[in-house]
């Protein structure tokens, strides 16, 4: 596959030779390449539209791949596309899980998002060809990282990560990200965050619950919260000096 990434020859011919003889030609002067090219001409093959033969058309096709369906697939592959027009990306609706009411501190969330993107980028770069029109950011980027960070509390399995990441199938990527997420959730930063969330939720429960349903500690806490709230209101309405 390394030879396939660097060869300048027609990829259709390269695959034909690889399938029959087990190697990728690296030059248009390769005798076997020339022989296969002549055979394709005699057989009446249509002009190849691979990324080596027609780079602009291949790139245009990848830019519009989201618009391909069973009705237009032949037309999009066989006929020229307008390379001067940059197509607008279609927004695909995603079912988003409930986001935490108490998100992490912005700087901490950003640091973890950056870590996810960096780790995913390194992983994907090892799995795709350097000549590929698909880049790591097309598979996993900031949008996917933000969605994962906002949904950390409900991520319990690799399938959760796969759903949030958009369902892209790069070998081992989902498992790698799941390991990073699991380690982060068991670490000190996320543990402190969840302790704060639990404390906030406990205070909300105490404030809205009648005294008869609270234990002694909760009753004391309710009194403290009411006093704090009253002091805050008093400061807001006190006249200026």
C-alpha positions as CSV (number, residue, x, y, z in Angstrom):
1,X,0.0,0.0,0.0
2,X,3.0,2.3,0.4
3,X,3.7,2.1,-3.3
4,X,0.1,2.9,-4.1
5,X,0.4,6.1,-2.0
6,X,3.3,7.4,-4.1
7,X,2.9,6.0,-7.6
8,X,2.1,8.6,-10.3
9,X,0.6,6.0,-12.7
10,X,-3.1,5.3,-13.5
11,X,-4.6,3.7,-10.4
12,X,-7.0,1.6,-12.4
13,X,-4.0,0.0,-14.3
14,X,-2.0,-0.2,-11.0
15,X,-4.8,-2.2,-9.4
16,X,-5.1,-4.5,-12.4
17,X,-1.4,-5.3,-12.3
18,X,-1.4,-5.7,-8.5
19,X,-4.3,-8.2,-8.8
20,X,-2.6,-10.2,-11.5
21,X,1.1,-9.9,-10.7
22,X,1.2,-8.7,-7.1
23,X,3.0,-5.4,-7.4
24,X,2.3,-1.7,-8.0
25,X,4.2,-0.1,-10.9
26,X,6.0,3.1,-9.9
27,X,6.6,4.5,-13.4
28,X,4.7,5.0,-16.6
29,X,7.7,3.4,-18.3
30,X,7.2,0.1,-16.6
31,X,6.8,-2.5,-19.4
32,X,3.9,-4.2,-17.7
33,X,2.2,-0.9,-17.2
34,X,2.5,0.0,-20.9
35,X,1.2,-3.4,-21.9
36,X,-1.8,-3.1,-19.7
37,X,-2.5,0.4,-20.9
38,X,-2.5,-0.8,-24.5
39,X,-4.8,-3.7,-23.6
40,X,-7.3,-1.3,-22.1
41,X,-7.3,0.8,-25.2
42,X,-7.9,-2.2,-27.4
43,X,-10.7,-3.3,-25.2
44,X,-12.3,0.1,-25.4
45,X,-12.1,1.1,-21.7
46,X,-13.5,4.5,-20.9
47,X,-11.1,7.2,-19.9
48,X,-9.9,6.6,-16.3
49,X,-11.0,9.2,-13.7
50,X,-8.8,8.2,-10.8
51,X,-7.0,10.8,-8.7
52,X,-3.8,10.4,-10.7
53,X,-5.4,10.7,-14.1
54,X,-7.9,13.4,-13.3
55,X,-7.0,14.9,-10.0
56,X,-9.4,17.9,-10.2
57,X,-12.4,15.6,-11.1
58,X,-11.6,13.2,-8.3
59,X,-11.4,16.0,-5.8
60,X,-14.7,17.4,-7.1
61,X,-16.3,14.0,-6.7
62,X,-15.2,13.7,-3.1
63,X,-16.5,17.2,-2.4
64,X,-19.9,16.1,-3.6
65,X,-19.9,12.5,-2.4
66,X,-22.6,13.3,0.2
67,X,-25.0,14.1,-2.7
68,X,-24.6,10.7,-4.4
69,X,-27.5,8.4,-4.6
70,X,-28.7,5.4,-6.7
71,X,-30.2,7.7,-9.3
72,X,-27.1,9.9,-10.0
73,X,-24.2,7.6,-9.1
74,X,-23.4,6.8,-12.7
75,X,-23.7,10.4,-13.9
76,X,-21.5,11.6,-11.1
77,X,-18.8,9.0,-11.8
78,X,-18.8,9.1,-15.6
79,X,-19.4,12.8,-16.4
80,X,-17.3,15.8,-15.7
81,X,-18.2,17.9,-12.6
82,X,-18.0,21.6,-12.3
83,X,-14.6,22.0,-10.5
84,X,-15.1,25.8,-10.2
85,X,-18.1,25.4,-7.9
86,X,-17.5,24.7,-4.3
87,X,-20.6,22.7,-3.1
88,X,-22.2,23.6,0.2
89,X,-21.9,20.9,2.8
90,X,-25.2,19.2,3.6
91,X,-26.1,19.3,7.2
92,X,-26.9,15.8,8.3
93,X,-29.3,15.7,11.3
94,X,-27.8,14.0,14.3
95,X,-29.7,12.7,17.3
96,X,-28.0,14.4,20.1
97,X,-28.1,13.0,23.7
98,X,-29.1,15.2,26.6
99,X,-26.2,17.5,27.4
100,X,-25.1,18.0,31.0
101,X,-26.9,20.9,32.9
102,X,-23.5,21.6,34.5
103,X,-20.8,21.5,31.8
104,X,-17.1,21.4,32.7
105,X,-15.2,24.6,33.1
106,X,-14.6,26.0,29.6
107,X,-10.8,25.7,29.7
108,X,-10.9,22.1,31.0
109,X,-13.4,21.1,28.3
110,X,-11.3,22.8,25.6
111,X,-8.2,21.0,26.7
112,X,-9.9,17.6,26.6
113,X,-11.5,18.4,23.2
114,X,-8.0,19.3,21.8
115,X,-6.6,16.0,23.2
116,X,-9.4,14.0,21.5
117,X,-8.8,15.7,18.2
118,X,-5.0,15.3,18.4
119,X,-5.3,11.6,19.3
120,X,-7.8,10.9,16.6
121,X,-5.8,12.7,14.0
122,X,-2.6,10.7,14.8
123,X,-4.6,7.5,14.7
124,X,-6.3,8.2,11.4
125,X,-3.1,9.4,9.7
126,X,-1.7,5.9,10.3
127,X,-4.7,4.3,8.6
128,X,-5.1,6.3,5.5
129,X,-2.9,7.1,2.5
130,X,-1.0,10.3,2.3
131,X,-2.6,10.8,-1.1
132,X,-6.1,10.2,0.1
133,X,-8.7,13.0,-0.4
134,X,-10.2,12.1,2.9
135,X,-8.3,13.9,5.7
136,X,-8.5,13.1,9.5
137,X,-10.6,16.2,10.0
138,X,-13.2,14.9,7.7
139,X,-13.6,11.9,9.9
140,X,-13.1,13.3,13.4
141,X,-12.8,16.9,14.3
142,X,-13.8,19.7,16.7
143,X,-17.6,19.1,16.2
144,X,-17.3,15.4,17.2
145,X,-15.0,16.2,20.1
146,X,-17.4,18.9,21.5
147,X,-20.3,16.5,21.3
148,X,-18.3,13.8,23.2
149,X,-17.2,16.2,25.9
150,X,-20.8,17.5,26.3
151,X,-22.0,13.9,26.7
152,X,-19.3,12.4,28.9
153,X,-21.8,11.6,31.7
154,X,-23.7,9.1,29.4
155,X,-20.8,7.5,27.6
156,X,-20.5,4.0,29.0
157,X,-19.4,1.9,25.9
158,X,-17.6,2.0,22.6
159,X,-21.0,2.0,20.9
160,X,-21.8,5.4,22.6
161,X,-18.5,6.8,21.2
162,X,-19.3,5.4,17.7
163,X,-22.7,7.0,17.7
164,X,-21.4,10.4,18.9
165,X,-18.4,10.3,16.5
166,X,-20.8,9.9,13.5
167,X,-20.3,6.2,12.8
168,X,-17.1,6.5,10.9
169,X,-15.3,3.2,10.5
170,X,-11.5,3.6,10.9
171,X,-10.1,0.5,12.4
172,X,-9.4,0.8,16.1
173,X,-10.4,4.5,16.3
174,X,-13.5,4.1,18.4
175,X,-11.7,1.8,20.9
176,X,-8.8,4.2,21.1
177,X,-11.0,7.1,21.9
178,X,-13.1,5.1,24.4
179,X,-9.9,4.2,26.3
180,X,-8.9,7.9,26.4
181,X,-12.4,8.9,27.6
182,X,-12.5,6.1,30.2
183,X,-9.1,7.2,31.6
184,X,-10.2,10.8,31.7
185,X,-13.5,10.0,33.5
186,X,-11.6,8.1,36.2
187,X,-9.0,10.9,36.6
188,X,-9.0,13.8,39.1
189,X,-10.3,16.5,36.8
190,X,-13.5,14.8,35.9
191,X,-14.0,13.3,39.4
192,X,-13.8,16.8,40.9
193,X,-16.2,18.1,38.3
194,X,-18.8,15.3,39.0
195,X,-18.5,16.0,42.7
196,X,-19.4,19.6,42.1
197,X,-22.3,18.5,39.9
198,X,-23.6,16.2,42.5
199,X,-23.3,18.9,45.1
200,X,-25.3,21.4,43.0
201,X,-28.0,18.8,42.3
202,X,-28.2,17.9,46.0
203,X,-28.7,21.6,46.8
204,X,-31.4,21.9,44.2
205,X,-33.2,18.9,45.6
206,X,-33.0,20.3,49.2
207,X,-34.4,23.7,48.2
208,X,-37.4,22.3,46.4
209,X,-38.2,19.6,49.0
210,X,-40.4,20.1,52.0
211,X,-38.7,20.0,55.4
212,X,-40.7,16.9,56.5
213,X,-39.0,14.9,53.8
214,X,-35.4,16.0,54.7
215,X,-33.0,14.5,57.2
216,X,-31.3,16.7,59.8
217,X,-28.2,17.5,57.8
218,X,-30.4,18.4,54.8
219,X,-32.5,20.7,56.9
220,X,-29.4,22.5,58.2
221,X,-28.1,22.8,54.6
222,X,-31.5,24.2,53.5
223,X,-31.3,26.9,56.2
224,X,-27.8,27.8,55.0
225,X,-28.9,28.1,51.4
226,X,-31.9,30.2,52.3
227,X,-29.6,32.6,54.4
228,X,-27.2,32.8,51.5
229,X,-30.0,33.6,49.1
230,X,-31.5,36.2,51.4
231,X,-28.1,37.9,51.9
232,X,-27.6,38.0,48.1
233,X,-31.0,39.7,47.6
234,X,-30.3,42.1,50.4
235,X,-27.1,43.3,48.8
236,X,-28.8,43.8,45.5
237,X,-31.6,46.1,46.9
238,X,-29.5,48.0,49.5
239,X,-29.2,51.8,48.6
240,X,-25.9,53.2,47.4
241,X,-23.8,55.3,49.8
